[in-house]
Amino acid sequence: MGGMGLIIVRWCFIGGMALAVLCAGPSAWAGEGGSAKPPSNTIKAKVPANFVPLPRLRLAVPLDNNRIYRMLELEVWLVMDKPEDAAKLGSEKTKIVATMKQVFMGYRWEAFLEPETGFALAKALVKASVDQCIKGGPLVEDVLIRQMILR
């Protein structure tokens, strides 16, 4: 009988400790600071002054003549010569995006499937869209495609 009582006391002690740890929650793990914040895994950096980041684009690209479309997602940065030119071009973002949507509609899905040629074509189309949109304005030095997803 004595051994059984000791087992019951031991289980009650372990159960009580487990309950105390669960009720304490994250505030007990945070230390003296108060609330616990998980560490951030994002990198916070500023875009250089001569870069113009365009909003993430979701473009409908025709698959065939049957009006079937696929999605092309682009994240594009335009590189300018001078920060002043980047500021001028930054105010025209919505106009540039609208022009890009029209230009990309003229190409079929197959044009973007090959990794080398599709990527180069997308860069050329973005540059042509900007040149078409901003006639006589600042010229784009380079186009950086940060992400291109075919869906």
N, C-alpha and C positions, 0 to 999 in steps of 0.2 A: 504494500500500500504506500509506503514511503517513497518508493521510486516513481510511482504514478503521479503523486502530488508534485514532485520535483519537475516532471515533464510538463505538467499543466502550467506551473508557474513559469517555466522557461518559455513556453509558447505564448503565454500572456505578455511576458516581457518583450519578446521579439515582435509580437503583433502591435504592442503599444509604441515601440520604437519606429516601426514602419509607418504607423498612422501619424506620428509626430513629424516624420520627414515629409510625408505626402502633404500634410496640412501646411507645412512651412512654405512650400512653393518656391518659386524662383527668387523671392526676396532674400531667402536665407543663403542662396548661392551667390548673390551679387556682392556680398561683403558689406562694407560700411557705406557704400555709395547709395544705397536705396534700391531703386528698381534695376532689374537686370536687362541690359540691351544686348542682343546678340551681335557679334562682330559683323561689320559690313564687308561684303566682298566686291563692292563696286569701286571703280576707280573714278575719282573726281578730278577732272582736268578741264582746262579751258581750250577751246578751239583757237588756233592761231589767228591773228588779226587778218591775214590775207586769205583765209579760207571762208567759203560761204557754204554752210551745211543746208542742204535742201531737206524739206520734210520727207519722211519715209513715203515712198510712192507705191501704190498698188495699181498696176496697169493691166487692163484687159487686152490680151493679144489674141487675134483670131487663130483658131486651130485649122479650120478649113472653110470652104464656101458655104457650109450649112449653118452658119451663124453660131458656131460653138466656140466659146472663148476659154482661155486659160489665164491664170493670174501670174503676173511677173512682178515681184517685189524688189524694189531698188532703194538702196540708201546711198546717196551721192553727195560728195563734197566737191565744190568748184574751187580751184586754186587760181588766185589772181596775182598779178605782178605787185600791186601796191595795196595796202590796207584801205586807202581812200576808194579805190575801185571796188573793193569787196563791200564797202559800206553802201555804195551806189547800187550794186547788184543785189545786195541783201533786201532792199526795199521792193524789188521786182520778183520776189520768190513765187507769189501766186500766179503771176503772168507766165513765168517760166514753166511751172508745173502744168498749167493748162496747155501750153504749147507742146510740152513733152508728151502728154496724153494723146494729142492728135498725131504727132509724128510716129509714136510707137504703134498706133493702130494701123499704119500702112505696112507693117511687116508681119509675116506669119510666125507662128510658134517655132517652126523648124529652124528658123534663122538664129535662134538663141540657144539651141540645144547643144551644139558643139562648144566645149569649154573655151578654146582659144578664139575662135571666130565670133562666137556669141558675145563674149566679154568685150572684144574689140568693137563689135558692131554697136553694143549698148553705149560704150564710151563715145563713139563717133556720133550717135544719135543725140546724146545729151549735149554734146558740144554744138551740133548743128541746131538743136532746139534753142539753145541760149543765143547763138548768133542770129537766128531768125527772129527771136523775141526782142533782143536789144540791138537794133540796127544802128551802127555808128557809135555805139557805146563802148565801154571797156571790154577788151578781149580776154577770153578765158585762157589762161596759160596751160592748165591741165585739168583733167577730170579724174577724180579718185572715186572709184566705186567700192564702197566699204562692204556692201553686201548685195548679192544678187541671188534671188531665190525663184526658181521656177516651180509653180504649183499646178 
